[in-house]
Amino acid sequence: MDMFVDRRSQSAWGTLTFEKAEASRGSTTKFRICVFGIGYVGTVSAACLARDGHDVVAVDINQDKVDLLNGGLPPIIEPRLAERIRSAVRAGRLKATTHSLDAVSSTDISLVCVGTPSRDNGSLETSFVSRVAHEIGEGIRTSTNFHSVVVRSTLLPGTMENIVLPILERTSGKKAGRDFGVAYLPEFLREGTAIADYDDPGTIVIGVDNDTVTLQRLLALHARFSARPRILSIRGAEAVKYANNAWHATKISFANEMGLLCKAMGVDSHQVMNVLVADKKLNISPAYLKPGFAFGGSCLPKDLSALRHAGRNADIDTPLLDAVMQANENQIRSAFQLVAATGKRRIGLVGLSFKPDTDDLRYSPMLEVAERLIGRGYQLAIYDSNIRLSRLTGVNRDHLTSRLPHIACLLREKMSDLASFAEVIVVGNRKEFLKNSSILKGQDKIIIDLVRITPEKETGSEYRGICW
């Protein structure tokens, strides 16, 4: 099993070396685990952990659920769950209780799997997690062992830091990372296939901050799986869960919207989508899923517009496709706002075409940014080695000169010319910038990064990323 560590989060998990982490591979360590919440996630987790040889105590305030589990019966309906529970209870590796203090004091790890439902206004209900954190904290107060608190409940980024951790420290009277451990372990179990998902995870995400012991425990706990653990900060792991669910919801709505459009056009939508997902290079892949600047070019904007128009003609609403165009506009607006926030007036754009290694300017978001800057009275200089008026022909040249009539005065032949002019440099072409980045050494410039120049950089006073 390989392990992936987010380099930006390495400081968050203390002195754990790759050698120590690799020592957890293939580990047969058995743990004493209490699972808070006998719902879908908690019951499946408890049953599978007990099946794998760990001693598990399931904790819930509902006595009926506790009695069912102790009787070897599942409190929920889920394929293959009943036999797992029956076998684990008979073997003495799984039991249930309503007494949280005893459960915490007799175990090494607490898994928090209680619900976080929506309130009427759409906000997250965290009272169940808070209550369990309080109970675990009380258990830790009298415990002499290093106890690891691992939350699986779905939480917005910052909830662990701002709600769960303070409750644990206040109630226990102890310090996280020193006296007890804290981690976030998002679950990706689907009802109806939960055990299959548990046994063959698409990904394993572990969120830890300065907690070597808990990380090693979780690595050992997941050593049997082929998926490589992804180790992030706690906030990062919280965000991953929401990104996953939002992506799944988007995929469903996209398929349904395309289905309505295809039906209106007399096309079998299932045939269309079967072909779409067969493309593993662009469609079912990391392609296009890197946060950054807006899309452009000769295909995406015009084809989205054509589909939306076709939908209107067929009386089919296309709210998702409409929102895609709105989201694209939002990125262009965000780029402009980043420039405006600097308070500077001399702006240099690195890159003008819609993507690197082309001179195609059709629907280029950088061209849109240039227009808006000029319209607001900014002084502008542009460097793009692929854009030379002497080489542009036809529609491409007409498009540029119609949008920026004074383009000849704006283009710079060399990056050094742009650097000597600009107070703020907006990077829309990574290759172009990196190729000439040495020119900027020692110069006092504000860099606005729309393309993620390097993963290590984060927003600060002299560097500002559009999505990081």
C-alpha positions as a Markdown table, in Angstrom:
| # | Residue | x | y | z |
|---|---|---|---|---|
| 1 | Met | 0.0 | 0.0 | 0.0 |
| 2 | Asp | 1.4 | 3.4 | -1.0 |
| 3 | Met | 0.9 | 6.5 | 1.0 |
| 4 | Phe | 0.3 | 10.0 | -0.3 |
| 5 | Val | 1.2 | 13.0 | 1.9 |
| 6 | Asp | 0.1 | 16.5 | 1.0 |
| 7 | Arg | 3.5 | 18.3 | 1.3 |
| 8 | Arg | 1.9 | 21.4 | 2.5 |
| 9 | Ser | 0.4 | 19.5 | 5.4 |
| 10 | Gln | 3.6 | 17.7 | 6.6 |
| 11 | Ser | 4.2 | 20.1 | 9.4 |
| 12 | Ala | 0.7 | 19.3 | 10.6 |
| 13 | Trp | 1.6 | 15.8 | 11.5 |
| 14 | Gly | 4.7 | 16.4 | 13.6 |
| 15 | Thr | 7.8 | 14.4 | 13.4 |
| 16 | Leu | 6.4 | 11.3 | 11.8 |
| 17 | Thr | 8.8 | 10.3 | 9.1 |
| 18 | Phe | 8.1 | 8.3 | 5.9 |
| 19 | Glu | 10.0 | 5.5 | 7.5 |
| 20 | Lys | 7.7 | 5.4 | 10.5 |
| 21 | Ala | 4.7 | 5.6 | 8.3 |
| 22 | Glu | 5.9 | 2.8 | 6.1 |
| 23 | Ala | 6.4 | 0.6 | 9.1 |
| 24 | Ser | 2.6 | 0.6 | 9.6 |
| 25 | Arg | 2.2 | -1.1 | 6.2 |
| 26 | Gly | 0.9 | -4.7 | 6.6 |
| 27 | Ser | 0.5 | -4.1 | 10.4 |
| 28 | Thr | -1.5 | -6.7 | 12.3 |
| 29 | Thr | -2.1 | -4.4 | 15.3 |
| 30 | Lys | -5.5 | -4.9 | 16.9 |
| 31 | Phe | -7.1 | -2.0 | 18.7 |
| 32 | Arg | -9.8 | -1.4 | 21.2 |
| 33 | Ile | -12.3 | 0.9 | 19.6 |
| 34 | Cys | -15.5 | 2.6 | 20.6 |
| 35 | Val | -17.9 | 3.8 | 17.9 |
| 36 | Phe | -20.3 | 6.6 | 18.8 |
| 37 | Gly | -23.6 | 6.5 | 16.9 |
| 38 | Ile | -25.3 | 3.2 | 15.8 |
| 39 | Gly | -26.6 | 4.6 | 12.5 |
| 40 | Tyr | -25.6 | 3.7 | 9.0 |
| 41 | Val | -21.9 | 4.7 | 9.2 |
| 42 | Gly | -21.4 | 3.7 | 12.8 |
| 43 | Thr | -23.0 | 0.3 | 12.5 |
| 44 | Val | -21.2 | -0.6 | 9.4 |
| 45 | Ser | -17.9 | 0.7 | 10.7 |
| 46 | Ala | -18.3 | -1.2 | 14.0 |
| 47 | Ala | -19.3 | -4.5 | 12.3 |
| 48 | Cys | -16.4 | -4.4 | 9.8 |
| 49 | Leu | -13.8 | -3.4 | 12.4 |
| 50 | Ala | -15.0 | -6.2 | 14.7 |
| 51 | Arg | -14.9 | -8.6 | 11.7 |
| 52 | Asp | -11.2 | -7.6 | 11.2 |
| 53 | Gly | -10.3 | -8.6 | 14.7 |
| 54 | His | -10.6 | -5.4 | 16.7 |
| 55 | Asp | -12.5 | -5.2 | 19.9 |
| 56 | Val | -15.4 | -2.8 | 19.4 |
| 57 | Val | -17.9 | -1.1 | 21.7 |
| 58 | Ala | -20.8 | 0.7 | 20.0 |
| 59 | Val | -22.2 | 3.6 | 21.9 |
| 60 | Asp | -25.7 | 5.1 | 21.5 |
| 61 | Ile | -28.3 | 6.9 | 23.6 |
| 62 | Asn | -31.0 | 4.7 | 22.0 |
| 63 | Gln | -31.5 | 1.7 | 24.2 |
| 64 | Asp | -33.4 | -0.2 | 21.5 |
| 65 | Lys | -30.5 | 0.0 | 19.1 |
| 66 | Val | -28.1 | -1.1 | 21.9 |
| 67 | Asp | -30.3 | -4.1 | 22.7 |
| 68 | Leu | -30.6 | -5.1 | 19.0 |
| 69 | Leu | -26.9 | -5.0 | 18.5 |
| 70 | Asn | -26.1 | -6.9 | 21.7 |
| 71 | Gly | -28.6 | -9.5 | 20.5 |
| 72 | Gly | -26.6 | -10.0 | 17.3 |
| 73 | Leu | -29.2 | -8.1 | 15.2 |
| 74 | Pro | -28.6 | -5.1 | 12.9 |
| 75 | Pro | -30.5 | -1.9 | 13.8 |
| 76 | Ile | -30.5 | -0.9 | 10.1 |
| 77 | Ile | -31.1 | -2.7 | 6.8 |
| 78 | Glu | -27.9 | -3.1 | 4.8 |
| 79 | Pro | -26.8 | -6.0 | 2.6 |
| 80 | Arg | -24.4 | -8.5 | 4.3 |
| 81 | Leu | -24.6 | -6.5 | 7.6 |
| 82 | Ala | -26.6 | -9.0 | 9.6 |
| 83 | Glu | -24.2 | -11.9 | 9.3 |
| 84 | Arg | -21.3 | -9.6 | 10.1 |
| 85 | Ile | -22.9 | -8.4 | 13.3 |
| 86 | Arg | -24.1 | -11.9 | 14.3 |
| 87 | Ser | -20.6 | -13.3 | 13.8 |
| 88 | Ala | -18.8 | -10.5 | 15.7 |
| 89 | Val | -21.2 | -10.6 | 18.6 |
| 90 | Arg | -20.8 | -14.3 | 19.0 |
| 91 | Ala | -17.0 | -14.0 | 18.9 |
| 92 | Gly | -17.2 | -11.4 | 21.7 |
| 93 | Arg | -15.6 | -8.7 | 19.6 |
| 94 | Leu | -18.6 | -6.5 | 19.3 |
| 95 | Lys | -20.9 | -5.2 | 22.0 |
| 96 | Ala | -23.1 | -2.1 | 22.5 |
| 97 | Thr | -23.7 | 0.2 | 25.5 |
| 98 | Thr | -25.3 | 3.5 | 26.5 |
| 99 | His | -22.4 | 4.2 | 28.9 |
| 100 | Ser | -20.0 | 6.4 | 27.1 |
| 101 | Leu | -17.5 | 7.0 | 30.0 |
| 102 | Asp | -16.9 | 3.2 | 30.3 |
| 103 | Ala | -16.5 | 2.9 | 26.6 |
| 104 | Val | -13.9 | 5.6 | 26.3 |
| 105 | Ser | -11.9 | 4.5 | 29.4 |
| 106 | Ser | -11.7 | 0.9 | 28.1 |
| 107 | Thr | -10.6 | 1.7 | 24.5 |
| 108 | Asp | -7.8 | 3.3 | 22.5 |
| 109 | Ile | -9.8 | 5.0 | 19.8 |
| 110 | Ser | -13.1 | 6.7 | 19.6 |
| 111 | Leu | -14.8 | 6.9 | 16.2 |
| 112 | Val | -17.5 | 9.6 | 16.1 |
| 113 | Cys | -20.2 | 8.6 | 13.6 |
| 114 | Val | -23.2 | 10.6 | 14.8 |
| 115 | Gly | -25.4 | 12.5 | 12.4 |
| 116 | Thr | -25.0 | 16.2 | 11.3 |
| 117 | Pro | -28.4 | 16.9 | 9.7 |
| 118 | Ser | -29.4 | 20.2 | 8.1 |
| 119 | Arg | -31.3 | 22.9 | 10.0 |
| 120 | Asp | -34.2 | 24.6 | 8.4 |
| 121 | Asn | -32.0 | 27.4 | 7.1 |
| 122 | Gly | -29.6 | 24.9 | 5.5 |
| 123 | Ser | -26.9 | 25.3 | 8.1 |
| 124 | Leu | -25.3 | 22.2 | 9.7 |
| 125 | Glu | -26.6 | 20.8 | 13.0 |
| 126 | Thr | -23.6 | 20.0 | 15.1 |
| 127 | Ser | -25.2 | 19.5 | 18.5 |
| 128 | Phe | -24.9 | 15.7 | 18.3 |
| 129 | Val | -21.2 | 15.9 | 17.6 |
| 130 | Ser | -20.8 | 18.5 | 20.4 |
| 131 | Arg | -22.6 | 16.2 | 22.9 |
| 132 | Val | -20.4 | 13.2 | 22.0 |
| 133 | Ala | -17.3 | 15.4 | 22.2 |
| 134 | His | -18.3 | 16.4 | 25.7 |
| 135 | Glu | -18.8 | 12.8 | 26.7 |
| 136 | Ile | -15.5 | 11.7 | 25.2 |
| 137 | Gly | -13.8 | 14.5 | 26.9 |
| 138 | Glu | -15.1 | 13.4 | 30.3 |
| 139 | Gly | -13.9 | 9.9 | 29.6 |
| 140 | Ile | -10.4 | 11.2 | 28.6 |
| 141 | Arg | -10.2 | 13.2 | 31.9 |
| 142 | Thr | -9.9 | 10.1 | 34.0 |
| 143 | Ser | -8.1 | 7.9 | 31.4 |
| 144 | Thr | -4.4 | 7.2 | 31.8 |
| 145 | Asn | -4.0 | 6.1 | 28.2 |
| 146 | Phe | -3.4 | 8.2 | 25.1 |
| 147 | His | -6.8 | 8.2 | 23.6 |
| 148 | Ser | -7.4 | 9.1 | 19.9 |
| 149 | Val | -10.6 | 10.9 | 19.0 |
| 150 | Val | -11.4 | 10.3 | 15.3 |
| 151 | Val | -14.4 | 12.0 | 13.8 |
| 152 | Arg | -16.2 | 10.5 | 10.8 |
| 153 | Ser | -19.3 | 12.7 | 10.9 |
| 154 | Thr | -19.6 | 15.1 | 8.0 |
| 155 | Leu | -18.3 | 18.5 | 9.1 |
| 156 | Leu | -17.7 | 21.8 | 7.3 |
| 157 | Pro | -14.0 | 22.9 | 7.3 |
| 158 | Gly | -13.1 | 24.5 | 10.6 |
| 159 | Thr | -15.7 | 22.6 | 12.7 |
| 160 | Met | -13.1 | 20.3 | 14.3 |
| 161 | Glu | -10.9 | 23.3 | 15.1 |
| 162 | Asn | -13.6 | 25.7 | 16.3 |
| 163 | Ile | -16.1 | 23.4 | 18.0 |
| 164 | Val | -14.9 | 19.8 | 18.6 |
| 165 | Leu | -11.4 | 20.5 | 19.7 |
| 166 | Pro | -12.3 | 23.2 | 22.3 |
| 167 | Ile | -15.0 | 21.0 | 23.8 |
| 168 | Leu | -12.6 | 18.1 | 24.1 |
| 169 | Glu | -9.8 | 20.2 | 25.8 |
| 170 | Arg | -12.2 | 22.0 | 28.1 |
| 171 | Thr | -14.0 | 18.9 | 29.2 |
| 172 | Ser | -11.0 | 16.7 | 29.6 |
| 173 | Gly | -8.7 | 19.4 | 31.1 |
| 174 | Lys | -6.0 | 18.1 | 28.8 |
| 175 | Lys | -4.2 | 19.3 | 25.7 |
| 176 | Ala | -4.8 | 17.8 | 22.2 |
| 177 | Gly | -1.7 | 16.4 | 20.5 |
| 178 | Arg | 0.1 | 16.0 | 23.8 |
| 179 | Asp | -2.4 | 14.2 | 26.1 |
| 180 | Phe | -4.8 | 12.8 | 23.6 |
| 181 | Gly | -5.1 | 12.7 | 19.8 |
| 182 | Val | -7.6 | 14.2 | 17.3 |
| 183 | Ala | -8.1 | 13.3 | 13.7 |
| 184 | Tyr | -10.7 | 13.6 | 11.0 |
| 185 | Leu | -11.5 | 10.5 | 8.9 |
| 186 | Pro | -14.2 | 11.2 | 6.3 |
| 187 | Glu | -16.3 | 8.2 | 5.2 |
| 188 | Phe | -17.4 | 7.5 | 1.7 |
| 189 | Leu | -20.0 | 4.7 | 2.3 |
| 190 | Arg | -23.1 | 4.5 | 0.2 |
| 191 | Glu | -26.3 | 3.0 | 1.6 |
| 192 | Gly | -27.0 | -0.3 | 0.0 |
| 193 | Thr | -23.3 | -0.9 | -0.8 |
| 194 | Ala | -21.8 | 0.2 | 2.4 |
| 195 | Ile | -19.8 | -3.0 | 3.3 |
| 196 | Ala | -18.5 | -3.3 | -0.3 |
| 197 | Asp | -17.4 | 0.4 | -0.1 |
| 198 | Tyr | -15.8 | -0.2 | 3.3 |
| 199 | Asp | -13.8 | -3.2 | 2.0 |
| 200 | Asp | -12.8 | -1.6 | -1.3 |
| 201 | Pro | -12.5 | 2.1 | -0.7 |
| 202 | Gly | -11.9 | 4.4 | -3.7 |
| 203 | Thr | -9.8 | 6.6 | -1.4 |
| 204 | Ile | -8.7 | 6.9 | 2.2 |
| 205 | Val | -8.3 | 10.4 | 3.7 |
| 206 | Ile | -6.8 | 11.0 | 7.0 |
| 207 | Gly | -6.8 | 14.5 | 8.5 |
| 208 | Val | -4.3 | 15.1 | 11.3 |
| 209 | Asp | -2.6 | 18.2 | 12.9 |
| 210 | Asn | 0.5 | 17.6 | 15.1 |
| 211 | Asp | -0.5 | 14.1 | 16.2 |
| 212 | Thr | 1.9 | 11.4 | 15.3 |
| 213 | Val | 0.4 | 8.7 | 17.5 |
| 214 | Thr | -3.1 | 8.9 | 16.1 |
| 215 | Leu | -1.8 | 9.0 | 12.5 |
| 216 | Gln | 0.2 | 5.8 | 13.1 |
| 217 | Arg | -2.9 | 4.2 | 14.6 |
| 218 | Leu | -5.0 | 5.1 | 11.6 |
| 219 | Leu | -2.3 | 4.0 | 9.1 |
| 220 | Ala | -2.2 | 0.6 | 10.9 |
| 221 | Leu | -6.0 | 0.4 | 11.0 |
| 222 | His | -6.1 | 0.9 | 7.2 |
| 223 | Ala | -3.0 | -1.2 | 6.3 |
| 224 | Arg | -5.1 | -4.0 | 4.9 |
| 225 | Phe | -6.6 | -1.9 | 2.1 |
| 226 | Ser | -5.0 | -1.4 | -1.3 |
| 227 | Ala | -6.0 | 2.3 | -1.6 |
| 228 | Arg | -3.2 | 4.5 | -0.5 |
| 229 | Pro | -4.0 | 6.9 | 2.4 |
| 230 | Arg | -4.1 | 10.6 | 1.6 |
| 231 | Ile | -2.8 | 12.5 | 4.6 |
| 232 | Leu | -4.1 | 16.1 | 4.8 |
| 233 | Ser | -4.6 | 18.7 | 7.5 |
| 234 | Ile | -7.9 | 18.3 | 9.4 |
| 235 | Arg | -9.5 | 21.3 | 7.6 |
| 236 | Gly | -8.4 | 19.7 | 4.3 |
| 237 | Ala | -9.9 | 16.4 | 5.1 |
| 238 | Glu | -13.2 | 18.1 | 6.2 |
| 239 | Ala | -13.3 | 19.9 | 2.8 |
| 240 | Val | -12.7 | 16.7 | 0.8 |
| 241 | Lys | -15.9 | 15.2 | 2.1 |
| 242 | Tyr | -17.9 | 18.2 | 0.9 |
| 243 | Ala | -16.1 | 18.3 | -2.4 |
| 244 | Asn | -17.0 | 14.6 | -3.0 |
| 245 | Asn | -20.7 | 15.1 | -2.2 |
| 246 | Ala | -21.0 | 18.3 | -4.2 |
| 247 | Trp | -19.3 | 16.6 | -7.2 |
| 248 | His | -21.6 | 13.5 | -7.0 |
| 249 | Ala | -24.7 | 15.8 | -6.8 |
| 250 | Thr | -23.4 | 17.8 | -9.8 |
| 251 | Lys | -22.8 | 14.6 | -11.8 |
| 252 | Ile | -26.4 | 13.4 | -11.2 |
| 253 | Ser | -27.9 | 16.8 | -12.1 |
| 254 | Phe | -25.7 | 17.1 | -15.2 |
| 255 | Ala | -26.7 | 13.6 | -16.4 |
| 256 | Asn | -30.4 | 14.4 | -15.8 |
| 257 | Glu | -30.2 | 17.8 | -17.5 |
| 258 | Met | -28.4 | 16.2 | -20.5 |
| 259 | Gly | -31.1 | 13.5 | -20.5 |
| 260 | Leu | -33.9 | 16.0 | -20.8 |
| 261 | Leu | -32.1 | 17.8 | -23.6 |
| 262 | Cys | -31.3 | 14.5 | -25.4 |
| 263 | Lys | -34.9 | 13.4 | -25.2 |
| 264 | Ala | -36.2 | 16.7 | -26.6 |
| 265 | Met | -33.8 | 16.2 | -29.5 |
| 266 | Gly | -34.8 | 12.6 | -30.1 |
| 267 | Val | -31.5 | 11.1 | -28.8 |
| 268 | Asp | -31.0 | 8.1 | -26.4 |
| 269 | Ser | -29.4 | 9.8 | -23.4 |
| 270 | His | -28.0 | 6.6 | -22.0 |
| 271 | Gln | -26.1 | 5.9 | -25.2 |
| 272 | Val | -24.7 | 9.4 | -25.0 |
| 273 | Met | -23.6 | 9.1 | -21.4 |
| 274 | Asn | -22.2 | 5.6 | -21.9 |
| 275 | Val | -19.8 | 7.0 | -24.5 |
| 276 | Leu | -19.0 | 10.0 | -22.3 |
| 277 | Val | -17.8 | 7.9 | -19.4 |
| 278 | Ala | -15.9 | 5.6 | -21.7 |
| 279 | Asp | -13.4 | 8.4 | -22.2 |
| 280 | Lys | -10.9 | 8.0 | -19.3 |
| 281 | Lys | -8.5 | 10.6 | -20.6 |
| 282 | Leu | -10.6 | 13.7 | -20.4 |
| 283 | Asn | -14.1 | 12.8 | -19.0 |
| 284 | Ile | -13.5 | 10.4 | -16.1 |
| 285 | Ser | -10.1 | 11.7 | -15.1 |
| 286 | Pro | -8.3 | 14.6 | -13.3 |
| 287 | Ala | -8.6 | 16.6 | -16.5 |
| 288 | Tyr | -10.3 | 20.0 | -15.9 |
| 289 | Leu | -10.6 | 19.4 | -12.1 |
| 290 | Lys | -7.8 | 21.8 | -11.0 |
| 291 | Pro | -9.1 | 25.0 | -9.4 |
| 292 | Gly | -7.9 | 28.1 | -11.2 |
| 293 | Phe | -9.0 | 30.5 | -13.9 |
| 294 | Ala | -12.0 | 30.6 | -16.2 |
| 295 | Phe | -12.4 | 28.5 | -19.3 |
| 296 | Gly | -12.4 | 29.9 | -22.8 |
| 297 | Gly | -11.5 | 28.9 | -26.4 |
| 298 | Ser | -13.5 | 28.1 | -29.5 |
| 299 | Cys | -15.5 | 25.2 | -28.1 |
| 300 | Leu | -16.7 | 25.3 | -24.5 |
| 301 | Pro | -18.3 | 28.8 | -24.4 |
| 302 | Lys | -20.1 | 28.5 | -27.7 |
| 303 | Asp | -21.2 | 24.9 | -27.2 |
| 304 | Leu | -22.7 | 25.6 | -23.8 |
| 305 | Ser | -24.5 | 28.6 | -25.3 |
| 306 | Ala | -25.8 | 26.5 | -28.1 |
| 307 | Leu | -27.1 | 23.8 | -25.7 |
| 308 | Arg | -28.8 | 26.4 | -23.5 |
| 309 | His | -30.4 | 28.0 | -26.6 |
| 310 | Ala | -31.6 | 24.6 | -27.8 |
| 311 | Gly | -33.1 | 24.0 | -24.4 |
| 312 | Arg | -35.0 | 27.2 | -24.5 |
| 313 | Asn | -36.4 | 26.3 | -27.9 |
| 314 | Ala | -37.6 | 23.0 | -26.6 |
| 315 | Asp | -39.0 | 24.5 | -23.4 |
| 316 | Ile | -36.3 | 22.7 | -21.3 |
| 317 | Asp | -34.8 | 24.5 | -18.4 |
| 318 | Thr | -31.0 | 24.2 | -18.1 |
| 319 | Pro | -30.2 | 25.6 | -14.7 |
| 320 | Leu | -26.9 | 23.6 | -14.3 |
| 321 | Leu | -25.6 | 24.8 | -17.7 |
| 322 | Asp | -26.7 | 28.3 | -16.9 |
| 323 | Ala | -24.9 | 28.2 | -13.6 |
| 324 | Val | -21.7 | 26.9 | -15.4 |
| 325 | Met | -21.6 | 30.1 | -17.4 |
| 326 | Gln | -22.3 | 32.2 | -14.3 |
| 327 | Ala | -19.5 | 30.4 | -12.4 |
| 328 | Asn | -17.1 | 31.1 | -15.3 |
| 329 | Glu | -18.0 | 34.8 | -15.2 |
| 330 | Asn | -17.5 | 34.7 | -11.5 |
| 331 | Gln | -13.8 | 33.6 | -12.0 |
| 332 | Ile | -13.2 | 36.5 | -14.4 |
| 333 | Arg | -14.8 | 38.9 | -11.9 |
| 334 | Ser | -12.7 | 37.4 | -9.1 |
| 335 | Ala | -9.5 | 38.0 | -11.1 |
| 336 | Phe | -10.4 | 41.6 | -11.7 |
| 337 | Gln | -11.2 | 42.1 | -8.0 |
| 338 | Leu | -7.8 | 40.7 | -7.0 |
| 339 | Val | -6.2 | 43.4 | -9.2 |
| 340 | Ala | -8.4 | 46.1 | -7.9 |
| 341 | Ala | -7.6 | 45.1 | -4.3 |
| 342 | Thr | -3.9 | 45.9 | -4.8 |
| 343 | Gly | -4.6 | 49.6 | -5.2 |
| 344 | Lys | -2.0 | 49.7 | -8.0 |
| 345 | Arg | -2.6 | 51.1 | -11.5 |
| 346 | Arg | 0.2 | 49.7 | -13.7 |
| 347 | Ile | -0.7 | 46.1 | -14.5 |
| 348 | Gly | 1.1 | 43.5 | -16.6 |
| 349 | Leu | -0.6 | 40.4 | -18.0 |
| 350 | Val | 1.5 | 37.3 | -18.7 |
| 351 | Gly | -0.5 | 35.3 | -21.3 |
| 352 | Leu | -3.4 | 36.5 | -23.5 |
| 353 | Ser | -4.5 | 33.4 | -25.4 |
| 354 | Phe | -7.1 | 31.1 | -23.8 |
| 355 | Lys | -4.4 | 28.5 | -22.9 |
| 356 | Pro | -0.7 | 27.9 | -23.3 |
| 357 | Asp | 1.0 | 26.9 | -26.6 |
| 358 | Thr | -1.7 | 28.5 | -28.8 |
| 359 | Asp | -2.4 | 31.9 | -30.3 |
| 360 | Asp | -6.2 | 31.3 | -30.2 |
| 361 | Leu | -7.9 | 34.3 | -28.6 |
| 362 | Arg | -11.5 | 33.3 | -29.0 |
| 363 | Tyr | -13.4 | 33.7 | -25.7 |
| 364 | Ser | -10.1 | 34.1 | -23.9 |
| 365 | Pro | -10.7 | 35.0 | -20.3 |
| 366 | Met | -7.4 | 36.9 | -20.2 |
| 367 | Leu | -8.6 | 39.0 | -23.0 |
| 368 | Glu | -11.8 | 39.7 | -21.0 |
| 369 | Val | -9.7 | 40.7 | -18.0 |
| 370 | Ala | -7.6 | 43.0 | -20.2 |
| 371 | Glu | -10.8 | 44.7 | -21.6 |
| 372 | Arg | -12.1 | 45.3 | -18.1 |
| 373 | Leu | -8.9 | 46.7 | -16.8 |
| 374 | Ile | -8.6 | 49.2 | -19.7 |
| 375 | Gly | -12.3 | 50.1 | -19.2 |
| 376 | Arg | -11.6 | 51.0 | -15.6 |
| 377 | Gly | -8.7 | 53.2 | -16.5 |
| 378 | Tyr | -5.8 | 50.9 | -15.6 |
| 379 | Gln | -2.5 | 51.1 | -17.5 |
| 380 | Leu | -1.8 | 47.8 | -19.2 |
| 381 | Ala | 1.1 | 45.9 | -20.7 |
| 382 | Ile | 0.8 | 42.3 | -22.1 |
| 383 | Tyr | 3.4 | 39.7 | -22.7 |
| 384 | Asp | 2.6 | 36.5 | -24.6 |
| 385 | Ser | 5.3 | 35.0 | -26.9 |
| 386 | Asn | 2.6 | 33.4 | -29.1 |
| 387 | Ile | 0.8 | 36.6 | -29.7 |
| 388 | Arg | 2.5 | 38.7 | -32.4 |
| 389 | Leu | 0.4 | 41.0 | -34.6 |
| 390 | Ser | 2.6 | 40.3 | -37.5 |
| 391 | Arg | 1.7 | 36.6 | -37.3 |
| 392 | Leu | -2.0 | 36.8 | -36.5 |
| 393 | Thr | -4.3 | 36.3 | -39.4 |
| 394 | Gly | -8.0 | 36.0 | -40.2 |
| 395 | Val | -10.6 | 35.7 | -37.5 |
| 396 | Asn | -8.0 | 35.6 | -34.7 |
| 397 | Arg | -6.5 | 39.0 | -35.7 |
| 398 | Asp | -10.0 | 40.5 | -36.3 |
| 399 | His | -11.1 | 39.3 | -32.9 |
| 400 | Leu | -8.2 | 40.8 | -31.1 |
| 401 | Thr | -8.2 | 44.2 | -32.8 |
| 402 | Ser | -11.9 | 44.6 | -32.3 |
| 403 | Arg | -11.7 | 43.8 | -28.6 |
| 404 | Leu | -8.4 | 45.8 | -28.0 |
| 405 | Pro | -8.1 | 48.4 | -30.8 |
| 406 | His | -4.8 | 49.7 | -29.2 |
| 407 | Ile | -3.3 | 46.2 | -28.8 |
| 408 | Ala | -0.1 | 47.2 | -30.7 |
| 409 | Cys | 0.7 | 49.7 | -27.9 |
| 410 | Leu | 0.0 | 47.1 | -25.2 |
| 411 | Leu | 2.0 | 44.1 | -26.3 |
| 412 | Arg | 5.6 | 43.8 | -25.1 |
| 413 | Glu | 8.3 | 41.9 | -27.0 |
| 414 | Lys | 10.1 | 40.7 | -23.9 |
| 415 | Met | 9.1 | 39.7 | -20.4 |
| 416 | Ser | 11.7 | 42.2 | -19.1 |
| 417 | Asp | 9.8 | 45.0 | -20.8 |
| 418 | Leu | 6.7 | 44.1 | -19.0 |
| 419 | Ala | 8.5 | 43.7 | -15.7 |
| 420 | Ser | 10.0 | 47.1 | -15.9 |
| 421 | Phe | 6.5 | 48.6 | -16.5 |
| 422 | Ala | 4.2 | 46.8 | -14.2 |
| 423 | Glu | 3.6 | 47.1 | -10.4 |
| 424 | Val | 1.3 | 44.1 | -10.5 |
| 425 | Ile | 1.8 | 41.0 | -12.7 |
| 426 | Val | -1.2 | 38.8 | -13.4 |
| 427 | Val | -0.2 | 35.3 | -14.5 |
| 428 | Gly | -2.5 | 33.6 | -16.9 |
| 429 | Asn | 0.1 | 31.4 | -18.5 |
| 430 | Arg | 2.2 | 29.2 | -16.2 |
| 431 | Lys | 4.8 | 28.1 | -18.8 |
| 432 | Glu | 5.4 | 31.6 | -20.0 |
| 433 | Phe | 5.9 | 32.9 | -16.4 |
| 434 | Leu | 8.2 | 30.1 | -15.3 |
| 435 | Lys | 10.3 | 30.4 | -18.4 |
| 436 | Asn | 11.0 | 34.1 | -17.5 |
| 437 | Ser | 10.6 | 34.1 | -13.7 |
| 438 | Ser | 14.3 | 34.8 | -13.1 |
| 439 | Ile | 13.7 | 38.3 | -14.6 |
| 440 | Leu | 11.6 | 39.2 | -11.5 |
| 441 | Lys | 14.2 | 38.3 | -8.9 |
| 442 | Gly | 14.9 | 41.2 | -6.6 |
| 443 | Gln | 12.0 | 43.2 | -8.0 |
| 444 | Asp | 9.2 | 44.4 | -5.8 |
| 445 | Lys | 6.1 | 43.1 | -7.6 |
| 446 | Ile | 2.7 | 41.9 | -6.5 |
| 447 | Ile | 2.0 | 38.6 | -8.3 |
| 448 | Ile | -1.6 | 37.6 | -8.9 |
| 449 | Asp | -1.7 | 33.9 | -9.9 |
| 450 | Leu | -4.6 | 32.6 | -11.9 |
| 451 | Val | -3.0 | 29.2 | -12.8 |
| 452 | Arg | -1.1 | 27.9 | -9.7 |
| 453 | Ile | 2.5 | 28.6 | -10.6 |
| 454 | Thr | 3.8 | 26.2 | -8.0 |
| 455 | Pro | 1.9 | 24.2 | -5.3 |
| 456 | Glu | 4.0 | 25.6 | -2.5 |
| 457 | Lys | 2.9 | 29.2 | -2.8 |
| 458 | Glu | 0.0 | 30.5 | -0.7 |
| 459 | Thr | -1.7 | 33.9 | -0.7 |
| 460 | Gly | 0.3 | 36.6 | 1.2 |
| 461 | Ser | 1.2 | 40.3 | 0.8 |
| 462 | Glu | 3.2 | 39.9 | -2.4 |
| 463 | Tyr | 1.5 | 36.8 | -3.8 |
| 464 | Arg | -2.2 | 36.3 | -4.3 |
| 465 | Gly | -3.8 | 33.1 | -5.7 |
| 466 | Ile | -7.2 | 33.1 | -7.2 |
| 467 | Cys | -8.3 | 29.9 | -5.5 |
| 468 | Trp | -5.5 | 29.3 | -2.9 |
